[in-house]
Amino acid sequence: MLRPATEADSAAIRNLIHRVGINPTGLDWRRFVVAVDGSGRMRGCGQLKPHGKDIGELASIAVELEDRGKGIARLIIEHLIARARRPLYLTCRSSLGPFYEKWNFHTIGLNEMPPYFNRLVRLASLFMPKGESLLVMRLL
Ligand SMILES: CC(C)(COP(=O)(O)OP(=O)(O)OC[C@H]1O[C@@H](n2cnc3c(N)ncnc32)[C@H](O)[C@@H]1OP(=O)(O)O)[C@@H](O)C(=O)NCCC(=O)NCCS
């Protein structure tokens, strides 16, 4: 089941994001939805992060390791996409590009990126593991 996060989910969200090793900044629980199991335990999460008035980012998509491959991320992503303004952006490591292409996100070049993402990509290039790069993708 999916539901809006409450303040009580804040620690579980931070904990999951930390364990999966994705961007740990901007984790305000008010923007999150969480997927919970029959006992109410959080199994996954995601959010729509605003950057100023006009730019939205699909972010913090994460699912517990033992619950992957069951369609939980799909549920979260489709819920958020249905509520997001366009264009909607996301960043991911290059190996996850094909994953987000399932929802028609397309990789964009440096010259197409809003300044926030442009700066992030340049910065990330200094820190990404060998063989990976940071993609910025957009859904129109
Ligand atoms: C990436 C992640 C969110 C996927 O969660 P999930 O619940 O296992 O995904 P789903 O079961 O909803 O899969 C949806 C579809 O994507 C596919 N898929 C899942 N993981 C994939 C991957 N790593 N690469 C490509 N496709 C993938 C599934 O096969 C499924 O395809 P289908 O619906 O067409 O049959 C999960 O592996 C995760 O939490 N990873 C660590 C955190 C992370 O990297 N988050 C993304 C930050 S940008």
Ligand as a Chemical Component Dictionary entry (heavy atoms), coordinates in Angstrom:
data_LIG
# 
_chem_comp.id                   LIG 
_chem_comp.type                 NON-POLYMER 
_chem_comp.pdbx_formal_charge   0 
_chem_comp.three_letter_code    LIG 
# 
loop_
_chem_comp_atom.comp_id 
_chem_comp_atom.atom_id 
_chem_comp_atom.alt_atom_id 
_chem_comp_atom.type_symbol 
_chem_comp_atom.charge 
_chem_comp_atom.model_Cartn_x 
_chem_comp_atom.model_Cartn_y 
_chem_comp_atom.model_Cartn_z 
_chem_comp_atom.pdbx_ordinal 
LIG C1  C1  C 0 16.100 0.765  -8.431  1  
LIG C2  C2  C 0 15.068 0.280  -7.413  2  
LIG C3  C3  C 0 14.343 1.479  -6.801  3  
LIG C4  C4  C 0 14.037 -0.636 -8.129  4  
LIG O1  O1  O 0 13.026 -1.023 -7.190  5  
LIG P1  P1  P 0 12.089 -2.316 -7.423  6  
LIG O2  O2  O 0 10.938 -2.222 -6.479  7  
LIG O3  O3  O 0 12.905 -3.545 -7.385  8  
LIG O4  O4  O 0 11.592 -2.079 -8.919  9  
LIG P2  P2  P 0 10.262 -2.716 -9.550  10 
LIG O5  O5  O 0 10.093 -4.107 -9.030  11 
LIG O6  O6  O 0 9.119  -1.764 -9.370  12 
LIG O7  O7  O 0 10.655 -2.777 -11.086 13 
LIG C5  C5  C 0 9.971  -2.035 -12.093 14 
LIG C6  C6  C 0 10.546 -2.449 -13.416 15 
LIG O8  O8  O 0 11.934 -2.060 -13.505 16 
LIG C7  C7  C 0 12.779 -3.198 -13.739 17 
LIG N1  N1  N 0 13.999 -2.978 -12.937 18 
LIG C8  C8  C 0 14.127 -3.090 -11.598 19 
LIG N2  N2  N 0 15.390 -2.743 -11.220 20 
LIG C9  C9  C 0 16.054 -2.420 -12.367 21 
LIG C10 C10 C 0 17.384 -2.011 -12.636 22 
LIG N3  N3  N 0 18.303 -1.855 -11.653 23 
LIG N4  N4  N 0 17.724 -1.781 -13.934 24 
LIG C11 C11 C 0 16.821 -1.926 -14.940 25 
LIG N5  N5  N 0 15.525 -2.316 -14.734 26 
LIG C12 C12 C 0 15.162 -2.577 -13.465 27 
LIG C13 C13 C 0 11.964 -4.387 -13.276 28 
LIG O9  O9  O 0 12.360 -5.556 -13.949 29 
LIG C14 C14 C 0 10.558 -3.943 -13.640 30 
LIG O10 O10 O 0 10.349 -4.135 -15.028 31 
LIG P3  P3  P 0 8.882  -4.447 -15.624 32 
LIG O11 O11 O 0 7.874  -3.774 -14.728 33 
LIG O12 O12 O 0 8.920  -3.848 -16.993 34 
LIG O13 O13 O 0 8.775  -5.925 -15.586 35 
LIG C15 C15 C 0 15.742 -0.569 -6.286  36 
LIG O14 O14 O 0 16.594 -1.522 -6.868  37 
LIG C16 C16 C 0 16.539 0.255  -5.286  38 
LIG O15 O15 O 0 16.009 0.692  -4.259  39 
LIG N6  N6  N 0 17.858 0.459  -5.566  40 
LIG C17 C17 C 0 18.726 1.223  -4.654  41 
LIG C18 C18 C 0 18.373 2.700  -4.622  42 
LIG C19 C19 C 0 18.499 3.353  -5.981  43 
LIG O16 O16 O 0 19.469 3.171  -6.704  44 
LIG N7  N7  N 0 17.464 4.151  -6.324  45 
LIG C20 C20 C 0 17.407 4.884  -7.564  46 
LIG C21 C21 C 0 17.973 6.225  -7.354  47 
LIG S1  S1  S 0 18.062 7.149  -8.871  48 
# 
loop_
_chem_comp_bond.comp_id 
_chem_comp_bond.atom_id_1 
_chem_comp_bond.atom_id_2 
_chem_comp_bond.value_order 
_chem_comp_bond.pdbx_ordinal 
LIG C1  C2  SING 1  
LIG C2  C3  SING 2  
LIG C2  C4  SING 3  
LIG C2  C15 SING 4  
LIG C4  O1  SING 5  
LIG O1  P1  SING 6  
LIG P1  O2  DOUB 7  
LIG P1  O3  SING 8  
LIG P1  O4  SING 9  
LIG O4  P2  SING 10 
LIG P2  O5  DOUB 11 
LIG P2  O6  SING 12 
LIG P2  O7  SING 13 
LIG O7  C5  SING 14 
LIG C5  C6  SING 15 
LIG C6  O8  SING 16 
LIG C6  C14 SING 17 
LIG O8  C7  SING 18 
LIG C7  N1  SING 19 
LIG C7  C13 SING 20 
LIG N1  C8  SING 21 
LIG N1  C12 SING 22 
LIG C8  N2  DOUB 23 
LIG N2  C9  SING 24 
LIG C9  C10 SING 25 
LIG C9  C12 DOUB 26 
LIG C10 N3  SING 27 
LIG C10 N4  DOUB 28 
LIG N4  C11 SING 29 
LIG C11 N5  DOUB 30 
LIG N5  C12 SING 31 
LIG C13 O9  SING 32 
LIG C13 C14 SING 33 
LIG C14 O10 SING 34 
LIG O10 P3  SING 35 
LIG P3  O11 DOUB 36 
LIG P3  O12 SING 37 
LIG P3  O13 SING 38 
LIG C15 O14 SING 39 
LIG C15 C16 SING 40 
LIG C16 O15 DOUB 41 
LIG C16 N6  SING 42 
LIG N6  C17 SING 43 
LIG C17 C18 SING 44 
LIG C18 C19 SING 45 
LIG C19 O16 DOUB 46 
LIG C19 N7  SING 47 
LIG N7  C20 SING 48 
LIG C20 C21 SING 49 
LIG C21 S1  SING 50 
# 
